[in-house]
Structure formats: C-alpha cells, structure tokens
Amino acid sequence: MLDQAQRLRQMAVENADNIVPNKPRIITVTSGKGGVGKSNIVVNLSIALQKMGKKVMIFDADIGMGNDDILMGCSSKYNVFDVICKGKEIEEVVLTGPFGVKLLPGGSALTQVEDLTEIQRDIFLNKLTALTGLDYIIMDTGAGVNKSVLGFIACCEDLVIVTTPEPTSLTDAYSLLKAVNHFNIKNSAKVIINRSLDNNEANLTFNKFNNVVTKFLNMKLEYLGKIGEDKKLAYAVRAQQPVIVSYPNSEAAKDINSIAGKIEGMKDEYSGMGVEGLFKRIFSIFS
C-alpha cells in the first residue's frame, strides 16, 4: 500500500512537470462605426469573465483614441510604446482595474511598428513573458473599415462585431464584414446587439443582419446576445465606473453576464498562440 501511494505521488509530480500552460484565447471586439458602445462592452464583459474566475487582459488597440482606462476608472500613464522604446517594464505599463482585470494601453506605438529594429522587437517579446496565467486577451479596436482594424481582426481567434438596431450601424457593420470576407481574413463572426429596446427587437435585428450576410457573403454568424437600452449604463459611464460594478443587478449587467457565459461556454478550437504569438503576428501584419 505504501509503495502504491509513493508511486501515485511520483506520477503526480511527473504529470505536473509535463503540463503545458494554457494560453489565452484572443478575441477582437470591433464595430463598423463609432458610438455603438463597443469599448463599454469590452470593459464590462472583461470584468464579467474575471468575476467568473478567469484571468482577463484588455489590449486597448484603438490607436490614438483609446479610452478603456477612463471607462475602468483608472488612468494610463504609459503604453506599449514606452515598453518598446523607453525601456519600461511590462508591469509598469499594465493597469489593474476592477476585480483584477488587466489593461494594456496600445497608444500610437503600432503606427510605428515598421520602424522598429529586430532587437527592439525581441526585447519587447521577452518582456511579454511577464504576462502569465491569462485566460483571455480581449482586443478593443477602433471602429470602421481601415488597415489597423482589419489587421487586428487577422490577429485574433474570435471576431465579435458590435452593432445597434439603427440602420446606419447595421450598414457599417455589414461593410466591415464585407471587407473581412473580401480579404479572406475570417469566415465567421459573433454578433452583439447593443441598445435594443427588448429581446424581440434584438432577435429581429440579428435575423435581418444574418440573412443579408448569409445571402451575399461567405460568412457564418453566431448571435452572442443583446444589451438592452438601460439608463444605468449612462449613469455608470459618467461616474467612470463599469455598470457591472456600480449597478450589478441592472438589466444591462444581467445581459453582459449572459454574454460572458456564452463566451466561456465556447468549445471550438483555437490556436493558443498566447500573448507573445499575438504580438509576433501584429509585428508581421503591421510591418
């Protein structure tokens, strides 16, 4: 019996040595036009996943216009550029928000990627090894159809499009997916309907959007859910607090938790490129 117990302990140690660390799932959240609440969704969704026991980092990839730090109630003093060009350590740049959500501000560094030397890139990639134990990296891009947005979409494993029921928002979301399809970047996307009056309007909006995409584009859409029109969201933004923190029992918070549950339940395969693999791909695409 003692010999058997010793053998089990030895096997446990051997198995622990052979475990490969989980690499984070990389999700890009974007929209066809600005003003649809994309960044607010990214921040609140990240907190919802963190509250579920997951380790989440937001990468604010809205070049020059990032405001995720403000929505989280904190202020970013540095960004990726300071790590690459000014010798800052990754720990000095990454902010910690509500419930431990991490935030890496992108700043304008990515517009200068092609000017970086191989040594600068390698040093930066080595510094990224400090970011361990993440389950999700959620990239918050700028809005619209442009090179940077398409580049970040190409870097991710899951593409999430945020739209509202407004015709202009749907038209711009379609234009973005049309470009994604044209350049063969992705063949599927997930959709969140924001600011819907009720479930019926949200379902009708998604079905109408899905029908057009299915008819004219070679893409498959999945409905992640809706976030209803809720005054508590506006109150939270003005107070520089995520609604899921300041009004956890609001309808908007319940909708966000529901979407987080669907994301956590996704079982489809992903590459597990990790944070270093993500930035290698970003350097490759933006050079």
JOBELNOR-V167367 format. One record per backbone hydrogen bond with DSSP energy under -1.0 kcal/mol. NH is the residue of the N-H (numbers start at 1). CO is the residue of the C=O. If there is no record, write none. Layout:
nh->(NH & NH)
co->(CO & CO)
//
This chain:
nh->(5 & 6 & 7 & 8 & 9 & 10 & 11 & 12 & 13 & 14 & 15 & 16 & 17 & 18 & 25 & 27 & 28 & 29 & 30 & 41 & 42 & 43 & 44 & 45 & 46 & 47 & 48 & 49 & 50 & 51 & 53 & 54 & 57 & 58 & 59 & 60 & 61 & 61 & 63 & 65 & 66 & 71 & 72 & 73 & 74 & 80 & 82 & 84 & 85 & 88 & 92 & 94 & 95 & 97 & 100 & 101 & 102 & 103 & 104 & 106 & 109 & 111 & 112 & 115 & 116 & 121 & 122 & 123 & 124 & 125 & 126 & 127 & 128 & 129 & 130 & 131 & 132 & 135 & 136 & 137 & 138 & 139 & 140 & 141 & 144 & 150 & 151 & 152 & 153 & 154 & 157 & 158 & 160 & 161 & 162 & 163 & 170 & 171 & 172 & 173 & 174 & 175 & 176 & 177 & 178 & 179 & 180 & 181 & 182 & 183 & 184 & 185 & 189 & 190 & 191 & 192 & 193 & 194 & 195 & 196 & 202 & 203 & 204 & 205 & 206 & 207 & 208 & 209 & 210 & 211 & 212 & 213 & 214 & 215 & 216 & 217 & 219 & 220 & 222 & 224 & 227 & 229 & 233 & 235 & 236 & 237 & 238 & 239 & 240 & 241 & 245 & 246 & 247 & 250 & 254 & 255 & 256 & 257 & 258 & 259 & 260 & 261 & 262 & 263 & 264 & 265 & 266 & 277 & 278 & 279 & 280 & 281 & 282 & 283 & 284 & 285 & 286)
co->(1 & 2 & 3 & 4 & 5 & 6 & 7 & 8 & 9 & 10 & 11 & 12 & 13 & 14 & 135 & 137 & 158 & 139 & 160 & 37 & 38 & 39 & 40 & 41 & 42 & 43 & 44 & 45 & 46 & 47 & 50 & 49 & 136 & 102 & 138 & 104 & 59 & 140 & 61 & 62 & 62 & 67 & 68 & 70 & 69 & 105 & 79 & 80 & 81 & 82 & 89 & 90 & 103 & 101 & 97 & 98 & 56 & 95 & 58 & 60 & 106 & 108 & 109 & 112 & 113 & 117 & 118 & 119 & 120 & 121 & 122 & 123 & 124 & 126 & 127 & 128 & 130 & 55 & 55 & 25 & 57 & 27 & 59 & 29 & 31 & 146 & 147 & 148 & 149 & 150 & 26 & 26 & 28 & 190 & 30 & 192 & 166 & 167 & 168 & 169 & 170 & 171 & 172 & 173 & 174 & 175 & 176 & 177 & 178 & 179 & 181 & 180 & 220 & 159 & 222 & 161 & 225 & 163 & 227 & 227 & 198 & 199 & 200 & 201 & 202 & 203 & 204 & 205 & 206 & 207 & 208 & 209 & 210 & 211 & 212 & 213 & 217 & 187 & 189 & 191 & 193 & 196 & 230 & 231 & 232 & 233 & 234 & 235 & 237 & 236 & 242 & 242 & 243 & 247 & 250 & 251 & 252 & 253 & 254 & 255 & 256 & 257 & 258 & 259 & 260 & 261 & 263 & 273 & 274 & 275 & 276 & 277 & 278 & 279 & 280 & 281 & 282)
//
